[in-house]
């Protein structure tokens, strides 16, 4: 049995820009290669099929055209065995051709409301799973797909524990998720509750969408696959390091009757190339610093664009240095100069004199090996001084009030509404 895993299609990403075509063209390439070249028996979509919770009509139209490809393919002779969810009558359409099994991701999630993946299921284009299991068989091999759709990361561990998926006997068991799993985190700003040790045991393979860089790990002997996204959306350095594509899983029996699982990543051949480069601004002062930076940027762009590309590549340049070394007008002139050869985007990570002072202050605090509480108190004291609050009250007492969540009282004192600390609690 061959299973194509195509994740994070993000239909509609870049809507209204040149990048709008990328999500559709990349998904179509992946789907056609899976069906035509690899003869997939089953398609898995591990979430974020759409980029928006409420896709535009034009996005729906193009997405449906691609998602109907499995319905028009030759029957894969895969047999539906059972499901823990009651399937819709119309689902027989996809089950009779090349079944598509999907979970929804963070971009489709709409609480208890009907989301885009539910709508596709209602149209008979796929089977949606959330804390449910579906079983198929081909050539005597049974495969159980256990799927948990994306939930807010802070609830993920509880939801997974309450569902408590169990591998089925005499099956190849595949668990499909769309979550951050510590230490594999989509965003450092999120609250991650699932750790590697929280993943259920006994599965033959675990597949996790959500992360946009393709990769693989082994957890307690179980392969953990990250298919990555088929399109560049985050424009971060990790996306420039990995190819866009999909996984193909080939499940068979060896001569001894033991199950054999092979899986390989297939990179897209027509994906728009993405480059992420760090450029250090010239730290020297004077009128020539802007010209030096411009020359450095153009030399790097010329090197990246030394060969031909099928599509204009996307190049993101992160400018590092001091604020007075970067001239905005020069950056705009570079964008214009290279506009017919590449999509150039700049992001600035500049250090102003004020920021340099703050960084040095934090560095000194760290070197003094202070506790988090001591550092917090020092920061508050410094900020109050900068705001000209002076010594009108004791910063340490204000800090204690904040630690104890007496925020209203602290605000009243800072704003002058509360004149003395002694009145607190009267």
C-alpha positions in Angstrom: 0.0 0.0 0.0 1.3 3.4 -1.0 0.3 6.5 1.0 1.1 10.1 -0.1 1.4 12.6 2.7 0.9 16.1 1.4 0.7 18.7 4.2 0.1 22.4 4.8 -1.0 23.3 1.2 -2.1 26.8 2.4 -4.4 27.4 -0.5 -4.8 31.1 -1.0 -1.6 32.2 0.6 -0.3 35.5 -0.9 -3.7 36.3 -2.3 -3.6 39.3 -4.5 0.1 39.1 -5.1 2.4 37.3 -7.5 2.9 34.6 -4.9 -0.8 33.7 -5.0 -0.2 31.1 -7.7 2.4 29.2 -5.7 0.1 27.4 -3.3 -2.0 26.0 -6.2 0.8 25.1 -8.6 2.8 23.4 -5.9 -0.2 21.4 -4.6 -1.2 20.4 -8.1 2.4 19.2 -8.8 2.5 17.2 -5.6 -1.0 15.6 -6.1 -0.3 14.7 -9.7 3.1 13.2 -8.9 1.6 11.2 -6.1 -1.2 9.8 -8.2 0.5 9.4 -11.6 4.1 8.7 -10.9 3.9 7.0 -7.5 0.4 5.4 -7.9 -0.7 6.4 -4.4 -3.5 4.2 -3.0 -4.3 6.8 -0.3 -3.8 10.5 0.2 -3.2 12.0 3.7 -3.6 15.8 4.3 -2.2 16.6 7.8 -3.9 20.0 8.1 -3.8 23.6 6.9 -5.2 22.8 3.5 -6.4 26.4 3.4 -4.5 29.6 4.5 -7.7 31.3 5.8 -10.5 30.2 8.0 -12.9 31.7 5.5 -11.4 31.2 2.0 -12.4 33.5 -0.8 -14.6 32.0 -3.6 -11.8 32.2 -6.1 -9.6 30.2 -3.7 -12.3 27.6 -3.3 -12.6 27.2 -7.0 -8.9 26.6 -7.6 -8.6 24.3 -4.5 -11.5 22.1 -5.5 -10.1 21.7 -9.0 -6.9 20.2 -7.4 -8.7 18.2 -4.7 -10.9 16.4 -7.2 -7.9 14.8 -8.9 -8.0 11.8 -6.6 -11.7 11.4 -7.4 -10.9 11.2 -11.1 -7.9 8.8 -10.7 -8.1 5.2 -11.5 -9.5 3.2 -8.5 -6.6 2.1 -6.2 -8.4 -1.2 -5.3 -8.0 -0.2 -1.6 -10.8 -1.5 0.6 -12.5 0.4 3.3 -12.7 -1.8 6.4 -14.0 0.3 9.3 -14.2 3.7 11.0 -14.8 5.0 14.5 -16.9 7.8 13.0 -20.1 7.5 11.1 -19.2 8.3 7.6 -21.4 10.4 5.4 -23.1 8.6 2.5 -21.4 10.8 0.0 -18.0 9.8 1.4 -18.3 6.6 -0.7 -17.3 8.7 -3.7 -13.7 9.2 -2.4 -13.5 5.7 -0.9 -14.2 4.2 -4.3 -11.3 5.9 -6.0 -8.2 7.2 -4.2 -9.4 8.0 -0.7 -8.3 11.3 0.8 -8.1 11.4 4.6 -7.6 14.9 6.2 -7.4 16.6 9.6 -7.9 20.3 9.9 -5.1 22.6 11.1 -4.7 25.9 12.9 -5.7 27.9 9.8 -9.0 26.2 9.3 -10.0 25.8 13.0 -13.2 27.7 13.9 -14.1 26.5 17.3 -17.3 24.5 17.1 -18.3 26.1 13.8 -18.2 24.3 10.5 -14.8 24.8 8.9 -13.5 24.4 5.4 -12.4 20.7 5.8 -15.9 19.9 7.1 -17.3 21.5 3.9 -15.0 19.4 1.7 -16.2 16.3 3.6 -19.8 17.3 3.0 -19.1 17.5 -0.7 -17.7 13.9 -0.7 -14.1 15.0 -1.5 -12.4 13.6 1.7 -12.9 12.1 5.1 -12.2 14.4 8.0 -10.8 12.9 11.2 -10.7 14.4 14.7 -9.9 12.0 17.5 -11.1 9.2 15.2 -9.7 6.2 13.3 -10.3 4.7 9.9 -9.0 1.4 8.6 -8.2 0.3 5.0 -6.8 -2.9 3.5 -5.0 -3.8 0.3 -3.2 -7.0 -0.7 -3.7 -8.4 2.8 -2.2 -5.3 4.5 -4.3 -3.3 6.9 -3.5 0.2 7.8 -5.2 2.2 10.6 -5.1 6.0 10.3 -5.6 7.7 13.7 -6.1 11.5 13.3 -6.4 14.3 15.7 -7.0 17.7 14.1 -5.3 20.8 15.3 -6.3 22.3 18.6 -4.8 25.2 20.5 -1.4 24.1 21.7 -2.1 24.7 25.3 -5.0 22.2 25.2 -3.2 19.6 23.0 -1.8 17.4 25.7 -5.2 17.1 27.5 -7.1 16.4 24.2 -4.6 13.8 23.2 -4.7 12.1 26.6 -8.5 12.2 26.7 -8.7 10.6 23.2 -6.1 8.1 24.2 -5.6 6.5 20.8 -4.6 2.8 20.8 -2.9 0.9 18.0 -5.2 -1.7 16.5 -4.0 -5.3 16.3 -3.0 -6.8 12.9 -2.7 -3.3 11.5 0.0 -0.8 10.5 -0.9 2.1 12.8 -0.2 5.7 11.8 -1.0 8.6 14.1 -1.5 11.9 12.3 -1.3 15.3 14.2 -1.1 19.0 13.5 0.6 20.4 16.6 3.8 21.8 17.9 5.7 19.1 19.7 8.5 20.2 22.0 11.2 20.7 20.9 9.8 20.9 17.4 7.9 24.2 17.8 6.2 26.3 15.1 6.5 29.5 17.1 8.5 30.3 20.2 5.7 32.6 21.3 3.2 29.8 21.7 2.5 27.7 24.8 3.4 24.1 23.9 1.9 21.3 26.0 2.9 18.2 24.1 6.4 16.8 24.5 8.0 13.9 22.8 7.4 11.7 25.9 3.7 12.5 25.7 3.3 10.9 22.3 1.3 7.6 22.6 3.3 4.4 22.3 3.0 1.4 20.0 2.4 3.2 16.7 4.3 2.3 13.6 4.6 5.9 12.5 3.7 9.4 13.6 3.1 12.2 11.1 2.9 15.8 12.3 1.9 18.7 10.1 2.1 22.4 11.2 5.9 22.7 11.0 6.8 24.0 7.5 10.3 22.5 7.3 10.4 18.9 6.2 12.3 16.4 8.3 12.2 13.2 10.2 13.2 11.9 13.7 13.0 8.6 15.5 11.2 8.6 18.9 11.6 5.4 21.0 12.1 3.5 17.7 9.1 5.1 16.0 9.6 7.2 12.9 8.3 10.8 13.4 7.8 12.5 10.1 7.3 16.2 9.4 6.2 16.6 5.8 6.6 20.3 5.9 4.5 22.7 3.8 4.3 22.6 0.0 4.6 26.4 -0.2 6.8 29.0 1.4 4.7 31.1 3.8 6.8 32.1 6.8 9.9 33.4 4.9 12.1 32.4 7.7 15.6 30.9 7.5 14.6 27.4 8.2 12.3 27.4 5.1 15.3 28.4 2.9 17.2 25.4 4.2 14.8 22.7 3.3 13.0 21.7 0.1 9.3 21.8 -0.4 7.6 18.5 -1.2 5.8 15.6 0.2 6.4 12.1 1.6 5.5 8.8 0.1 5.0 5.8 2.5 5.3 2.3 1.0 4.0 -0.5 3.2 4.6 -4.1 2.3 5.2 -7.6 3.7 8.6 -9.2 3.4 9.1 -12.9 2.6 8.8 -13.8 6.3 5.4 -12.1 6.6 6.7 -9.2 8.6 5.5 -5.7 7.7 8.0 -3.4 6.0 7.6 0.4 6.0 9.7 2.5 3.6 9.2 6.3 3.3 10.9 8.8 1.1 10.6 12.6 0.6 10.0 13.9 -2.9 11.0 17.5 -3.5 8.9 19.6 -5.8 10.5 20.4 -9.1 8.8 23.6 -9.9 8.7 25.4 -6.6 9.7 29.0 -6.4 13.1 29.2 -4.9 13.5 31.1 -1.6 16.7 32.5 -0.2 17.3 34.0 3.2 20.5 36.0 3.7 22.0 38.0 6.5 23.8 41.1 5.5 26.0 43.0 8.0 25.8 46.8 7.6 29.1 48.7 7.5 29.8 49.8 11.1 31.9 52.7 9.9 30.5 56.2 10.1 30.4 58.8 7.4 28.7 59.4 4.1 30.2 56.3 2.5 28.6 53.7 4.8 25.3 53.7 2.8 27.1 53.1 -0.5 29.2 50.3 1.0 26.0 48.5 2.2 24.4 48.9 -1.2 27.4 47.5 -2.9 27.5 44.5 -0.5 23.8 43.8 -1.1 24.0 44.0 -4.8 27.1 41.7 -4.9 25.2 39.1 -2.9 22.1 39.4 -5.2 24.2 39.1 -8.3 25.7 35.9 -6.9 22.3 34.4 -6.0 20.9 35.3 -9.4 23.8 34.0 -11.4 21.7 31.2 -12.9 18.2 31.2 -14.5 15.1 30.4 -12.5 11.8 29.1 -13.7 10.0 31.6 -11.5 11.3 34.8 -10.1 12.9 33.7 -6.8 12.0 35.2 -3.5 15.0 36.7 -1.7 14.7 37.9 1.9 17.6 39.9 3.2 18.0 40.6 6.9 20.1 43.8 7.4 22.0 43.8 10.7 23.9 46.7 12.0 23.5 50.2 13.4 20.6 52.4 12.6 22.6 55.2 11.0 24.3 52.8 8.5 21.1 51.9 6.7 19.5 54.4 4.2 15.9 53.5 3.4 16.1 55.1 0.0 19.0 52.9 -1.1 17.1 49.7 -0.1 14.1 50.9 -2.2 16.4 51.5 -5.2 17.7 48.0 -4.9 14.2 46.5 -4.9 13.4 48.5 -8.1 16.7 47.6 -9.8 16.3 43.8 -9.3 12.5 43.8 -9.5 12.4 42.1 -13.0 14.7 39.2 -11.8 13.6 38.5 -8.2 11.2 39.4 -5.5 13.4 41.1 -3.0 12.3 41.8 0.6 14.2 43.5 3.3 13.9 43.1 7.1 16.0 45.2 9.4 17.5 44.2 12.6 19.1 47.4 13.5 20.7 48.6 16.7 20.0 52.2 17.8 22.1 53.8 20.5 19.2 53.4 23.0 18.9 49.7 22.2 22.6 49.2 22.5 22.4 50.7 26.0 19.5 48.4 27.0 21.3 45.3 25.7 24.4 46.2 27.6 22.4 46.7 30.7 20.8 43.3 30.3 24.2 41.7 29.6 25.6 43.2 32.8 22.6 41.8 34.8 23.1 38.4 33.3 26.8 38.4 34.2 26.0 39.2 37.8 24.1 35.9 37.9 21.0 37.5 39.4 17.7 35.6 39.9 14.8 36.3 37.6 13.1 38.3 40.4 16.2 40.4 40.9 16.5 41.1 37.2 12.8 42.1 37.1 13.2 44.5 40.0 16.3 46.1 38.4 14.5 46.5 35.1 11.5 48.1 36.8 13.8 50.5 38.7 15.6 51.5 35.5 12.3 52.0 33.6 10.8 54.1 36.4 13.9 56.3 36.3 13.7 56.7 32.6 10.0 57.7 32.9 11.0 60.4 35.5 9.2 58.8 38.4 12.3 59.3 40.4 12.1 58.3 44.0 8.5 59.3 44.7 7.8 55.7 45.9 9.6 52.5 46.6 10.0 50.5 43.4 10.5 47.3 45.4 7.1 47.6 46.9 5.5 48.3 43.5 7.3 45.2 42.2 5.9 43.1 45.0 2.4 44.3 44.3 2.8 43.2 40.7 4.1 39.8 41.7 1.1 39.4 43.9 -1.2 40.5 41.0 -2.3 43.7 42.7 -2.1 45.4 39.4 -4.9 47.9 39.9 -3.3 49.2 43.1 0.1 49.5 41.4 -1.4 51.4 38.5 -3.3 53.8 40.9 0.0 54.6 42.6 1.9 55.1 39.3 -0.8 57.3 37.9 -1.1 59.4 41.0 -4.6 58.4 41.9 -3.2 56.6 45.0 -0.8 58.9 46.8 0.7 56.7 49.4 1.6 53.0 49.8 0.2 53.1 53.3 -3.4 53.5 52.1 -3.3 50.1 50.3 -5.6 47.7 51.9 -7.4 50.3 54.0 
